[in-house]
Amino acid sequence: MPSQTQSAEIAGAARNRIVPLEGGGTVLLPEKFIYREGLIISQLDDSPMILIPEGTFSMGSNEKASEGPVHEIHLRHYLIDRFPVTNAQYFRFLDYIHKSGDHSKCLPEEPTNKDHTPKGWQTPEYKKYSDHENCPVVFVDFWDAYAYAS
């Protein structure tokens, strides 16, 4: 059990991670996320985030066998980027991966020698689809997206 001093330090450190919920109550954000002036920010890439509230929804379809049956799914609250990941944000991620070689957060099944560079990165072909650092990154595959999100 932490002392009162330790509890106060923990509360102080977490103060900017407490998000008030619309219906009352609060949520404590994970480390590396802060709540300030009504915004949730990822400190990893400065992305504004949105808190999706906990809830239940119907998933599936009875119209296609591969999508059925319809069933209820309950999800706890989660965070999602407010905007798509930009070329500038993805560049910082690639720079880190290439300099550090750190693939510790990647899936173990990831293809050998995967470096997470999108197809045609920074070529004229790539720039036809995403030509500015603040445009969304394109041509990322599942492995790239998973590594970035992790």
Secondary structure as the mmCIF struct_conf table of DSSP 4:
data_model
#
loop_
_struct_conf.conf_type_id
_struct_conf.id
_struct_conf.beg_label_comp_id
_struct_conf.beg_label_asym_id
_struct_conf.beg_label_seq_id
_struct_conf.end_label_comp_id
_struct_conf.end_label_asym_id
_struct_conf.end_label_seq_id
HELX_RH_AL_P HELX_RH_AL_P1 GLN A 4 ALA A 14
HELX_RH_3T_P HELX_RH_3T_P1 ARG A 15 ARG A 17
STRN STRN1 ILE A 18 PRO A 20
TURN_TY1_P TURN_TY1_P1 GLU A 22 GLY A 23
BEND BEND1 GLY A 24 GLY A 24
STRN STRN2 THR A 26 LEU A 28
HELX_LH_PP_P HELX_LH_PP_P1 LEU A 29 PRO A 30
TURN_TY1_P TURN_TY1_P2 GLU A 31 LYS A 32
STRN STRN3 PHE A 33 ARG A 36
TURN_TY1_P TURN_TY1_P3 GLU A 37 GLY A 38
STRN STRN4 LEU A 39 SER A 42
TURN_TY1_P TURN_TY1_P4 GLN A 43 ASP A 45
STRN STRN5 PRO A 48 ILE A 52
HELX_LH_PP_P HELX_LH_PP_P2 PRO A 53 GLU A 54
STRN STRN6 GLY A 55 MET A 59
BEND BEND2 ASN A 62 LYS A 64
HELX_RH_3T_P HELX_RH_3T_P2 ALA A 65 GLU A 67
BEND BEND3 PRO A 69 PRO A 69
STRN STRN7 HIS A 71 LEU A 75
STRN STRN8 TYR A 78 ASP A 81
BEND BEND4 ARG A 82 PHE A 83
HELX_LH_PP_P HELX_LH_PP_P3 PRO A 84 VAL A 85
STRN STRN9 THR A 86 THR A 86
HELX_RH_AL_P HELX_RH_AL_P2 ASN A 87 SER A 100
TURN_TY1_P TURN_TY1_P5 SER A 104 LYS A 105
BEND BEND5 CYS A 106 CYS A 106
TURN_TY1_P TURN_TY1_P6 PRO A 108 GLU A 109
BEND BEND6 GLU A 110 GLU A 110
HELX_LH_PP_P HELX_LH_PP_P4 PRO A 111 PRO A 111
TURN_TY1_P TURN_TY1_P7 THR A 112 ASN A 113
HELX_LH_PP_P HELX_LH_PP_P5 THR A 117 PRO A 118
TURN_TY1_P TURN_TY1_P8 LYS A 119 GLN A 122
BEND BEND7 THR A 123 THR A 123
HELX_RH_AL_P HELX_RH_AL_P3 PRO A 124 LYS A 127
TURN_TY1_P TURN_TY1_P9 LYS A 128 TYR A 129
BEND BEND8 HIS A 132 HIS A 132
TURN_TY1_P TURN_TY1_P10 GLU A 133 ASN A 134
BEND BEND9 CYS A 135 CYS A 135
STRN STRN10 PRO A 136 PRO A 136
HELX_LH_PP_P HELX_LH_PP_P6 VAL A 137 VAL A 137
BEND BEND10 PHE A 139 PHE A 139
HELX_RH_AL_P HELX_RH_AL_P4 PHE A 142 ALA A 149
#
